Amino acid sequence: MKLLVKSGGREAMAEWQRHFGAVDPTIEVVYWEDAGDPASVDYVMAWEPPAGWLATLPNLKVVFSSGAGVDHITKDPAWPSQLPLVRMGGPDMAQRMGEFVVWSALSLLRDTRDFALGQPLKEWRYKEVPHSAADRRVGVMGLGNLGLRSAQMLSAVGFPVQGWSRSAKSLPGMKTFAGAAEFDAFIESTDILVCLLPVTPDTADLIDAKLLANLPAGAQIINVGRGQHVVDADLIAALDSGHIAGAVLDVFRGEPLAAESPLWTHERVTVTPHIASTPTRAEKAEFVARCIGLNEKGEAMPNIFDPARGY
């Protein structure tokens, strides 16, 4: 079986080959530019493959995204949509996302951005913290594996947690909302909003001036979904007005974030470079190898992209 890898550059290939070899030595791991005969390729794991490239591989069985999102693949009008497209997953990814979301929520709760700004100035910015976790209801948008694990971990440190998803879900110990009819009620009762949604035509630009205005005064934002969810100008205006008290942003419309973006220096914004739940290469290799094994046996793989749903 031949697997082409486009993730991390040529310099990462020795590491990819070592990790895949430790899991399944029958998988031939080849750098994508060294594919040889296109007909010999069985599988691809890629990040931002060139437009039209996947369609040139006539015997391709499965495409693996090297990240949780797949929009970098599906934006290609020629991508082979008849094939399974698998989003990167595994328990390690969910754990890492939960850790990041909890860190973000606690950082917003304790206003650590202000302390970070004061440190290089040697300013002792003593202040009382007005809330504990029990006072701030966290609303998680998106209740897939990453959202569920994040919600569990938030609850474990004392935050009241509620969730919203497109379709109804019944989850022990958590109030849930579903669909457009219950969306406003979810937003209006959320103090810290966590976005873990995929990008679809329905979710692009979702966090706009209207949504931000419907959040309670002093609400805060954590975006670990996609940058396309947030209308940056609307968020900055809401931060400047004080209606939104702070934001932790891990994803952006353009990445890396442009040097001229006002988000870099905004006193109420913490910027991180799309690292919320990045698994190690060893973890990615284990997940992909396991999926290949399932596919070769004719068994169902996890995390298959559904074009009808958009995720």
C-alpha positions as CSV (number, residue, x, y, z in Angstrom):
1,M,0.0,0.0,0.0
2,K,1.4,3.4,-0.9
3,L,0.5,6.5,1.1
4,L,1.5,9.9,-0.1
5,V,2.1,12.5,2.6
6,K,1.9,16.3,2.1
7,S,2.3,17.6,5.7
8,G,5.3,19.3,7.3
9,G,7.4,19.4,4.1
10,R,10.1,17.1,2.8
11,E,12.1,17.5,6.0
12,A,9.4,15.8,8.0
13,M,9.4,12.6,5.8
14,A,11.9,10.6,7.9
15,E,9.8,11.2,11.0
16,W,6.6,10.3,9.2
17,Q,8.2,7.1,7.8
18,R,9.5,6.2,11.3
19,H,6.1,6.6,13.0
20,F,4.1,4.8,10.3
21,G,6.7,2.0,10.3
22,A,6.3,1.5,14.0
23,V,2.5,1.1,13.6
24,D,2.2,-0.7,10.2
25,P,5.4,-1.5,8.2
26,T,3.3,-2.7,5.2
27,I,2.4,1.0,4.5
28,E,4.9,2.6,2.0
29,V,5.1,6.2,3.0
30,V,6.3,8.5,0.2
31,Y,6.6,12.3,-0.1
32,W,3.9,13.6,-2.3
33,E,6.2,15.0,-5.0
34,D,8.0,11.6,-5.3
35,A,4.8,9.6,-6.0
36,G,6.1,8.0,-9.2
37,D,3.3,6.3,-11.1
38,P,0.0,8.0,-10.1
39,A,-1.8,4.7,-10.5
40,S,0.3,3.2,-7.7
41,V,-1.1,5.5,-5.0
42,D,-3.7,4.0,-2.6
43,Y,-3.9,6.7,0.1
44,V,-3.1,10.4,0.6
45,M,-2.7,12.3,3.9
46,A,-2.4,16.0,3.1
47,W,-2.7,19.6,4.2
48,E,-3.6,22.1,1.5
49,P,-3.1,19.9,-1.5
50,P,-2.7,21.8,-4.8
51,A,-5.9,22.3,-6.7
52,G,-6.6,19.4,-9.1
53,W,-3.8,17.1,-7.7
54,L,-6.0,14.6,-6.0
55,A,-8.0,14.0,-9.2
56,T,-4.8,12.9,-11.0
57,L,-4.6,9.7,-8.8
58,P,-6.8,7.2,-10.5
59,N,-6.7,4.4,-7.9
60,L,-6.9,6.6,-4.8
61,K,-9.0,4.9,-2.1
62,V,-9.2,7.4,0.8
63,V,-8.1,11.0,1.4
64,F,-7.0,11.9,5.0
65,S,-6.8,15.5,6.2
66,S,-3.8,16.0,8.4
67,G,-6.0,18.4,10.5
68,A,-9.5,18.3,12.0
69,G,-10.8,20.5,9.2
70,V,-11.3,19.6,5.6
71,D,-12.2,22.9,3.9
72,H,-8.6,23.1,2.7
73,I,-9.4,20.1,0.6
74,T,-13.0,20.6,-0.3
75,K,-12.4,24.1,-1.7
76,D,-10.8,22.4,-4.7
77,P,-13.7,22.0,-7.2
78,A,-11.9,18.9,-8.7
79,W,-11.3,17.0,-5.4
80,P,-12.6,13.4,-5.8
81,S,-15.8,13.8,-3.8
82,Q,-16.8,10.2,-4.4
83,L,-14.0,9.0,-2.1
84,P,-14.1,8.9,1.7
85,L,-12.5,12.0,3.1
86,V,-11.4,11.4,6.7
87,R,-10.9,14.2,9.3
88,M,-7.9,13.7,11.6
89,G,-9.1,12.4,15.0
90,G,-8.4,10.2,17.9
91,P,-8.7,10.5,21.7
92,D,-5.4,12.5,21.9
93,M,-6.9,15.3,19.7
94,A,-10.0,15.6,21.8
95,Q,-7.9,15.7,25.0
96,R,-5.7,18.4,23.6
97,M,-8.6,20.5,22.5
98,G,-10.2,20.2,25.9
99,E,-7.0,21.3,27.6
100,F,-6.8,24.4,25.3
101,V,-10.4,25.3,25.8
102,V,-10.1,25.0,29.6
103,W,-6.9,27.1,29.6
104,S,-8.7,29.7,27.5
105,A,-11.7,29.9,29.7
106,L,-9.6,30.2,32.8
107,S,-7.4,32.8,31.2
108,L,-10.5,34.9,30.3
109,L,-11.9,34.3,33.8
110,R,-8.7,35.7,35.5
111,D,-8.0,38.3,32.8
112,T,-4.5,37.0,32.3
113,R,-4.1,39.1,29.1
114,D,-3.9,42.2,31.3
115,F,-1.2,40.7,33.5
116,A,0.8,39.6,30.4
117,L,0.6,43.2,29.1
118,G,1.8,44.5,32.4
119,Q,4.8,42.2,32.8
120,P,7.2,43.7,30.2
121,L,6.4,47.1,31.7
122,K,7.1,45.8,35.2
123,E,3.7,46.9,36.4
124,W,2.2,45.2,39.4
125,R,-1.4,45.1,38.1
126,Y,-3.1,43.9,41.3
127,K,-6.9,43.5,41.1
128,E,-9.6,41.4,42.6
129,V,-11.1,38.7,40.4
130,P,-14.9,39.4,40.2
131,H,-15.9,35.8,39.3
132,S,-15.2,32.2,39.9
133,A,-15.9,29.5,37.3
134,A,-19.2,28.7,38.9
135,D,-20.4,32.3,38.0
136,R,-19.7,32.0,34.3
137,R,-21.8,29.8,32.0
138,V,-19.8,28.4,29.1
139,G,-21.7,27.7,25.9
140,V,-20.1,25.2,23.5
141,M,-21.1,25.5,19.8
142,G,-20.5,22.2,18.2
143,L,-21.0,18.9,20.1
144,G,-18.8,16.5,18.2
145,N,-15.9,14.6,19.8
146,L,-13.9,17.8,20.4
147,G,-16.9,19.7,21.8
148,L,-18.0,17.0,24.1
149,R,-14.6,16.5,25.6
150,S,-14.1,20.2,26.0
151,A,-17.5,20.4,27.7
152,Q,-16.6,17.6,30.1
153,M,-13.3,19.2,31.1
154,L,-14.9,22.6,31.6
155,S,-17.5,21.1,33.8
156,A,-14.8,19.3,35.8
157,V,-13.2,22.6,36.8
158,G,-16.5,24.1,37.9
159,F,-17.9,25.9,34.9
160,P,-21.6,25.5,34.3
161,V,-21.7,24.2,30.6
162,Q,-24.4,24.2,28.0
163,G,-24.2,23.2,24.3
164,W,-25.7,23.9,20.9
165,S,-25.7,21.7,17.9
166,R,-27.5,21.6,14.6
167,S,-29.5,18.5,15.6
168,A,-30.9,17.6,19.0
169,K,-28.6,15.8,21.5
170,S,-29.3,14.5,25.0
171,L,-26.2,14.6,27.1
172,P,-26.0,13.7,30.8
173,G,-25.5,16.7,33.1
174,M,-25.6,19.3,30.3
175,K,-28.4,21.5,29.0
176,T,-28.4,21.4,25.2
177,F,-30.0,23.5,22.5
178,A,-30.5,22.5,18.9
179,G,-31.2,24.2,15.6
180,A,-32.1,27.7,14.6
181,A,-35.2,27.8,16.8
182,E,-33.1,27.5,20.0
183,F,-30.0,29.4,18.9
184,D,-30.9,32.8,20.3
185,A,-31.8,31.3,23.7
186,F,-28.5,29.6,23.8
187,I,-26.6,32.8,22.9
188,E,-28.5,35.0,25.3
189,S,-27.6,32.7,28.3
190,T,-23.9,32.2,27.5
191,D,-21.2,34.1,29.3
192,I,-18.2,32.5,27.5
193,L,-18.9,31.3,24.0
194,V,-16.7,28.5,22.6
195,C,-16.9,28.0,18.8
196,L,-16.1,24.5,17.7
197,L,-18.2,24.4,14.6
198,P,-17.1,23.3,11.1
199,V,-17.2,25.9,8.3
200,T,-20.3,25.5,6.2
201,P,-22.5,28.1,4.3
202,D,-24.6,28.3,7.4
203,T,-21.8,28.9,9.9
204,A,-19.5,31.3,7.9
205,D,-19.6,34.8,9.5
206,L,-21.8,33.4,12.3
207,I,-20.1,35.5,15.0
208,D,-21.1,38.9,13.7
209,A,-22.4,42.1,15.2
210,K,-25.9,40.6,15.8
211,L,-24.7,37.6,17.6
212,L,-22.2,39.6,19.7
213,A,-24.9,42.0,20.7
214,N,-27.2,39.2,21.8
215,L,-24.5,37.8,24.2
216,P,-24.8,39.2,27.8
217,A,-22.7,42.3,28.5
218,G,-19.2,41.3,29.5
219,A,-19.3,38.0,27.6
220,Q,-16.1,36.5,26.2
221,I,-15.2,34.5,23.1
222,I,-13.1,31.5,22.4
223,N,-12.7,30.6,18.7
224,V,-11.1,27.2,18.0
225,G,-13.3,26.4,15.0
226,R,-12.3,28.4,11.9
227,G,-11.4,32.0,11.3
228,Q,-14.2,32.3,8.8
229,H,-16.7,32.0,11.7
230,V,-15.8,35.5,13.0
231,V,-16.4,38.8,11.4
232,D,-13.2,40.5,12.7
233,A,-14.3,44.1,12.4
234,D,-17.5,43.3,14.3
235,L,-15.6,41.5,17.1
236,I,-13.1,44.4,17.4
237,A,-16.0,46.9,17.6
238,A,-17.7,44.9,20.3
239,L,-14.4,44.6,22.3
240,D,-13.7,48.3,21.9
241,S,-17.2,49.1,23.2
242,G,-16.7,46.9,26.2
243,H,-19.8,44.7,25.5
244,I,-17.4,41.8,24.8
245,A,-14.8,41.6,27.6
246,G,-12.2,39.5,25.9
247,A,-11.4,36.8,23.3
248,V,-9.0,34.0,22.8
249,L,-8.5,33.3,19.0
250,D,-6.6,30.3,17.7
251,V,-7.9,30.5,14.1
252,F,-8.0,33.2,11.5
253,R,-9.3,33.9,8.0
254,G,-5.7,34.2,6.7
255,E,-3.0,32.2,8.4
256,P,-0.4,33.1,9.5
257,L,-2.3,36.2,10.8
258,A,-1.2,39.2,8.8
259,A,1.2,41.5,10.7
260,E,-1.1,44.5,10.1
261,S,-4.1,42.9,11.8
262,P,-5.2,44.9,14.8
263,L,-5.9,41.6,16.6
264,W,-2.2,41.2,17.4
265,T,-2.1,44.2,19.6
266,H,-5.6,44.5,21.0
267,E,-5.5,44.6,24.8
268,R,-8.5,42.3,25.1
269,V,-7.4,39.6,22.6
270,T,-5.1,36.6,23.1
271,V,-3.7,35.3,19.8
272,T,-2.4,31.7,19.4
273,P,-1.1,30.2,16.1
274,H,-3.7,27.5,15.3
275,I,-2.3,25.1,17.9
276,A,-5.4,24.3,20.0
277,S,-5.5,20.5,19.3
278,T,-2.6,19.7,17.1
279,P,-1.6,16.1,17.8
280,T,1.9,14.8,17.4
281,R,3.0,13.2,14.2
282,A,3.2,9.9,16.0
283,E,-0.5,10.2,17.0
284,K,-1.5,11.2,13.5
285,A,0.4,8.2,12.0
286,E,-1.3,5.9,14.5
287,F,-4.8,7.2,13.6
288,V,-4.2,7.1,9.8
289,A,-2.7,3.6,9.9
290,R,-5.6,2.3,12.0
291,C,-8.0,3.8,9.5
292,I,-6.1,2.2,6.5
293,G,-6.3,-1.1,8.3
294,L,-10.1,-0.8,8.8
295,N,-10.6,0.2,5.1
296,E,-8.5,-2.7,3.8
297,K,-10.7,-5.1,5.8
298,G,-13.9,-3.4,4.5
299,E,-14.8,-2.0,7.9
300,A,-16.1,1.5,8.7
301,M,-13.6,4.3,9.4
302,P,-14.3,7.1,11.9
303,N,-14.6,10.8,11.1
304,I,-15.7,10.5,7.5
305,F,-16.7,13.9,6.0
306,D,-20.4,14.1,4.9
307,P,-20.8,16.5,2.0
308,A,-24.5,16.9,2.7
309,R,-23.8,18.2,6.2
310,G,-20.6,20.1,5.3
311,Y,-18.5,18.3,8.0
